[in-house]
Amino acid sequence: MSVRVASYAVIVEEGKILLIRFRNPESGLVHWHFLGGGVGEGETMEESLLREAYEEAGVELEIVRYIGLQERTEKHERHYYFCRRRGQELTLLKQPDEYEKSSILGFHWVDLQDESQFDDFINRIFSFFDQELGTEWRVGDPAGAVFG
């Protein structure tokens, strides 16, 4: 079994983080996730991230900083990057039933101070960010203010 390597965009603007609502096609469960996904053959993680963000949301990104490898298992690796949008509005390019392997149900800017909004998966990722970066990433525009 090969390991699925994936890269994801962390976009924070004015104290809110961009998350997608995602329906797992195998389990049917709905949860939060980040823009991004699996690295294709011949792609770098960065190329994959930019491609996936455009495919999922019609948005061009600027990668600001690699955060790190959050999780490695026998099945997958998850890498995260701070990114900035290049001005575009987010657009669901396909209807949810058009996605072959998943269903993206929408995009949401979620207030980072409203911890009741986040599920265990997102909280584990946020804890990883806190360990790697301190808690400064949670305020303002971390891609610019903290790391620019």
Secondary structure in CASP SS format (residue, H / E / C, confidence):
PFRMAT SS
TARGET T0000
AUTHOR 0000-0000-0000
METHOD secondary structure of the structure
MODEL  1
M C 1.00
S C 1.00
V C 1.00
R E 1.00
V E 1.00
A E 1.00
S E 1.00
Y E 1.00
A E 1.00
V E 1.00
I C 1.00
V E 1.00
E E 1.00
E C 1.00
G C 1.00
K E 1.00
I E 1.00
L E 1.00
L E 1.00
I E 1.00
R E 1.00
F E 1.00
R E 1.00
N C 1.00
P C 1.00
E C 1.00
S C 1.00
G C 1.00
L C 1.00
V E 1.00
H E 1.00
W E 1.00
H E 1.00
F C 1.00
L E 1.00
G E 1.00
G E 1.00
G E 1.00
V C 1.00
G C 1.00
E C 1.00
G C 1.00
E C 1.00
T C 1.00
M H 1.00
E H 1.00
E H 1.00
S H 1.00
L H 1.00
L H 1.00
R H 1.00
E H 1.00
A H 1.00
Y H 1.00
E H 1.00
E H 1.00
A H 1.00
G C 1.00
V C 1.00
E C 1.00
L E 1.00
E E 1.00
I E 1.00
V E 1.00
R E 1.00
Y E 1.00
I E 1.00
G E 1.00
L E 1.00
Q E 1.00
E E 1.00
R E 1.00
T C 1.00
E C 1.00
K C 1.00
H E 1.00
E E 1.00
R E 1.00
H E 1.00
Y E 1.00
Y E 1.00
F E 1.00
C E 1.00
R E 1.00
R E 1.00
R C 1.00
G C 1.00
Q C 1.00
E C 1.00
L C 1.00
T C 1.00
L C 1.00
L C 1.00
K C 1.00
Q C 1.00
P H 1.00
D H 1.00
E H 1.00
Y C 1.00
E C 1.00
K C 1.00
S C 1.00
S E 1.00
I E 1.00
L E 1.00
G E 1.00
F E 1.00
H E 1.00
W E 1.00
V E 1.00
D E 1.00
L C 1.00
Q C 1.00
D C 1.00
E H 1.00
S H 1.00
Q H 1.00
F C 1.00
D C 1.00
D H 1.00
F H 1.00
I H 1.00
N H 1.00
R H 1.00
I H 1.00
F H 1.00
S H 1.00
F H 1.00
F H 1.00
D H 1.00
Q H 1.00
E H 1.00
L H 1.00
G C 1.00
T H 1.00
E H 1.00
W H 1.00
R H 1.00
V C 1.00
G C 1.00
D C 1.00
P H 1.00
A H 1.00
G H 1.00
A H 1.00
V C 1.00
F C 1.00
G C 1.00
END
